[in-house]
Structures are given as C-alpha cells and as structure tokens.
Amino acid sequence: MPADYKPNFKLGLSLRTMPVICTTSAEETMFFGEALGSQLAHGDVVALSGELGAGKTTLTKGIARGAGVTAEVFSPTFTLIHEHPGRVPFYHIDLYRLTGQEDTEYLGLDEYLYGEGIVVIEWADRAPAALPDERIDIALIAIDDDKRELRIDATSDRLREIVELVVSSAGSCD
C-alpha cells in the first residue's frame, strides 16, 4: 500500500451503535483489514460471516498483512486451518465445509482459539458455540461488485477500543 494512500471506507452507526464500515474496492477492504490486524495481539479472535463472495478472504488477507504475515494468504477451505508466522502466530480458519457443530470438536479449535496467536475464522456463523466470548465479529455484505458493508461488533472493552481506533477516521456510510 502506498504511503500516501487514503482509504475511502466510511463509518456509520446502527441502532445497536455497531460500527458499519463501507468499502468501495477490494483494496479498501484489505486496507481496513490491515489497519485492524496491526492492532491485534496474542489471543485475539476475529469471527467473519457473509455469503460467498462477500470479501471474507480479502479482509483476512489484510488482517494477516497487518499482523506481519508476509506469506500469501488464501482460503483454507479444504485444509480448514492455515498457520502463518508473523509478529505473532496467525491462524486462518475456514469453517465452510463443516456440516454441524460437532465437526468443530474434531478440529482442535480450542488450541487455536485460546492459544497465543491471532485467529481469523471465515464462516464463523457455522459454529457459534465454539467461538470464545471475547472476539470481534464482522458480518460482510456485498452491496454490488465492488462495494462492501462490514458490520462490526466487539465483545470486550479492549476489543471495542481497537475497533474504535481503527474506524475513528472514517466518515458516515451512505
């Protein structure tokens, strides 16, 4: 990302005062992810949900870059979990192929979710009971080919502060 790049994502508030970020390109979605990833620390979990093509993997690539991952990041749909070295270990989990909550028991998710790395889970809504209480939830909605709406909720004061920091320079979402 060029040093002079200015993102065009915008912030709005829902009735629950949940931040809503709007991005107008894959690059902006990655840039937002990078800003978020740069603030995450050991043990932080980001749970992503959204339809196919909503931008979950694009956002994950940005989060990984912000966490210091230099390797190529792609969706672990068939392997389910990818581990990447970064400033802290980075774990990319994809639950798309799960058929039920019981499938998570065989994956050893607790080792990742309660471990020392940053964890990003695509299709997190497929196993809500497996998710830790403290996490950032992001629902991605494709508005059109380029525009994405990211609805963000954080479940702890520390994670809410991170979200507020990352979105503090954004304007309103039209």
C-alpha positions as CSV (number, residue, x, y, z in Angstrom):
1,M,0.0,0.0,0.0
2,P,1.5,3.4,-1.0
3,A,2.4,5.6,2.0
4,D,0.1,8.3,0.7
5,Y,-2.9,6.0,0.2
6,K,-6.1,7.4,1.7
7,P,-8.9,4.8,2.3
8,N,-12.4,5.7,1.3
9,F,-14.1,3.4,3.8
10,K,-16.8,5.2,5.9
11,L,-18.3,4.7,9.3
12,G,-22.0,4.6,10.2
13,L,-23.8,3.5,13.3
14,S,-26.7,1.0,13.6
15,L,-29.4,1.1,16.2
16,R,-27.0,-1.0,18.4
17,T,-24.2,1.5,17.8
18,M,-22.4,-1.2,16.0
19,P,-19.9,0.3,13.6
20,V,-20.6,-0.2,9.9
21,I,-17.7,0.2,7.5
22,C,-18.3,0.7,3.8
23,T,-15.5,-0.1,1.3
24,T,-15.7,0.5,-2.4
25,S,-13.0,-1.9,-3.6
26,A,-11.1,-5.0,-2.6
27,E,-8.1,-2.8,-1.9
28,E,-10.0,-0.7,0.6
29,T,-11.3,-3.9,2.3
30,M,-7.7,-5.1,2.6
31,F,-6.6,-1.8,3.8
32,F,-9.2,-1.8,6.6
33,G,-8.2,-5.4,7.5
34,E,-4.5,-4.3,7.6
35,A,-5.4,-1.4,10.0
36,L,-7.3,-3.9,12.2
37,G,-4.6,-6.6,12.1
38,S,-1.9,-4.1,13.1
39,Q,-3.8,-3.5,16.4
40,L,-4.5,-7.2,17.3
41,A,-2.5,-9.1,19.8
42,H,-1.9,-12.6,21.2
43,G,-5.2,-14.4,21.7
44,D,-7.4,-12.1,19.7
45,V,-10.1,-13.7,17.6
46,V,-11.9,-12.2,14.6
47,A,-15.1,-14.1,13.5
48,L,-16.2,-13.4,9.9
49,S,-19.5,-14.2,8.4
50,G,-21.1,-13.4,5.0
51,E,-22.2,-15.0,1.8
52,L,-19.8,-16.5,-0.8
53,G,-18.0,-13.6,-2.5
54,A,-18.7,-11.1,0.3
55,G,-15.0,-10.5,0.9
56,K,-14.1,-12.6,3.9
57,T,-10.8,-13.9,2.4
58,T,-9.9,-10.4,1.1
59,L,-10.4,-9.0,4.6
60,T,-8.4,-11.8,6.1
61,K,-5.5,-11.1,3.8
62,G,-5.5,-7.5,5.1
63,I,-5.7,-8.6,8.7
64,A,-2.8,-11.0,8.1
65,R,-0.7,-8.3,6.5
66,G,-1.4,-6.0,9.5
67,A,-0.3,-8.8,11.8
68,G,3.1,-9.1,10.0
69,V,2.3,-12.1,7.8
70,T,4.4,-12.0,4.6
71,A,3.3,-15.3,3.1
72,E,0.5,-15.5,0.6
73,V,-2.8,-15.9,2.4
74,F,-5.6,-17.9,0.7
75,S,-8.8,-19.6,1.9
76,P,-8.1,-22.9,3.7
77,T,-11.4,-24.3,2.5
78,F,-10.1,-27.9,2.1
79,T,-7.5,-28.0,4.8
80,L,-9.6,-25.9,7.2
81,I,-6.7,-24.3,9.1
82,H,-3.6,-22.5,7.8
83,E,-0.9,-21.4,10.2
84,H,1.4,-18.4,9.3
85,P,4.3,-16.8,11.1
86,G,4.0,-13.1,11.7
87,R,4.6,-10.7,14.5
88,V,2.6,-13.3,16.4
89,P,1.4,-16.6,15.1
90,F,-1.5,-16.1,12.7
91,Y,-4.2,-18.8,12.3
92,H,-6.7,-18.6,9.4
93,I,-9.6,-21.0,9.9
94,D,-12.3,-21.7,7.3
95,L,-15.4,-23.5,8.6
96,Y,-17.3,-23.5,5.2
97,R,-17.1,-27.3,4.9
98,L,-18.4,-28.1,8.4
99,T,-21.8,-29.8,8.5
100,G,-22.6,-29.3,12.1
101,Q,-21.3,-28.0,15.5
102,E,-20.0,-31.5,16.3
103,D,-17.4,-31.2,13.5
104,T,-15.6,-28.5,15.5
105,E,-14.8,-31.0,18.2
106,Y,-12.5,-32.9,15.9
107,L,-10.6,-29.9,14.7
108,G,-8.9,-29.0,18.0
109,L,-10.2,-25.4,17.6
110,D,-9.6,-24.7,21.3
111,E,-5.9,-24.9,20.8
112,Y,-6.1,-22.0,18.3
113,L,-9.0,-20.0,19.9
114,Y,-7.4,-20.0,23.3
115,G,-3.8,-20.0,22.2
116,E,-1.1,-17.5,21.7
117,G,-1.8,-16.4,18.1
118,I,-4.3,-14.1,16.3
119,V,-7.2,-16.2,14.9
120,V,-9.4,-15.2,11.9
121,I,-12.3,-17.5,11.2
122,E,-14.2,-17.5,8.0
123,W,-17.8,-18.8,8.1
124,A,-17.7,-18.4,11.9
125,D,-21.5,-18.5,11.9
126,R,-21.3,-22.2,11.2
127,A,-20.0,-22.9,14.7
128,P,-21.2,-20.1,17.0
129,A,-21.0,-22.3,20.2
130,A,-17.3,-22.9,19.5
131,L,-16.4,-19.2,19.5
132,P,-14.8,-17.6,22.5
133,D,-16.8,-15.0,24.4
134,E,-14.1,-12.3,23.7
135,R,-13.9,-11.6,20.0
136,I,-14.6,-9.2,17.1
137,D,-17.5,-10.2,14.9
138,I,-17.6,-8.9,11.4
139,A,-20.5,-9.6,9.0
140,L,-19.6,-8.7,5.4
141,I,-22.4,-7.8,3.0
142,A,-21.8,-7.4,-0.8
143,I,-23.7,-4.3,-1.9
144,D,-22.5,-4.6,-5.5
145,D,-19.4,-5.9,-7.4
146,D,-17.1,-3.5,-5.5
147,K,-18.9,-2.1,-2.5
148,R,-18.9,-4.0,0.8
149,E,-20.6,-3.2,4.1
150,L,-18.8,-4.5,7.2
151,R,-20.9,-4.7,10.4
152,I,-18.6,-4.9,13.3
153,D,-19.2,-5.9,16.9
154,A,-16.7,-6.4,19.7
155,T,-17.5,-8.3,22.9
156,S,-15.0,-6.7,25.3
157,D,-13.9,-3.2,26.2
158,R,-10.4,-3.8,24.9
159,L,-11.6,-5.1,21.5
160,R,-14.1,-2.2,21.3
161,E,-11.3,0.2,21.8
162,I,-9.4,-1.4,18.9
163,V,-12.4,-1.2,16.6
164,E,-13.0,2.5,17.6
165,L,-9.3,3.3,16.9
166,V,-9.4,1.6,13.5
167,V,-12.6,3.3,12.4
168,S,-12.0,6.7,14.1
169,S,-11.0,8.5,10.9
170,A,-13.9,7.3,8.8
171,G,-17.0,9.3,7.8
172,S,-20.7,8.3,7.6
173,C,-21.8,5.3,5.5
174,D,-24.2,6.4,2.7
